[in-house]
Amino acid sequence: MAKLSSLPNISDVLEKKLEQAGIESADQLKEMGAEDAFIKLKTIDRLGACINMLYAIEGAMQGIRWHGLDPARKQELKEFYWKL
C-alpha cells in the first residue's frame, strides 16, 4: 500500500487533507477516481479545495505532473469543477 505522497503532485499538505477525507493510500485514490476523491476532499476543505488540487489528483493517478494532463481531460475536469 503506497503512501499518497509517493505519487507526483501529492505534497505532504495534500496528503494530510486526503487522509482527513478518508483516502489513505495511492491504491484507494486510484480506485476512487479524481472526481469522487475531490468531492470527498471538498467536504473537509470547502474553501481550500481548488481546481489545481483536482488537476493534481488526476495527474497523481496517471503518474504525471498535472501540467502534462491531456487538454481534453483537463477540460472535463474544469467542467466538473464548475458544476460543483
Secondary structure, DSSP 4 states (H G I P E B T S, - for coil): ---GGGSTT--HHHHHHHHHTT--SHHHHHHH-HHHHHHHHHHH-TTT--HHHHHHHHHHHHTS-GGGS-HHHHHHHHHHHHH-
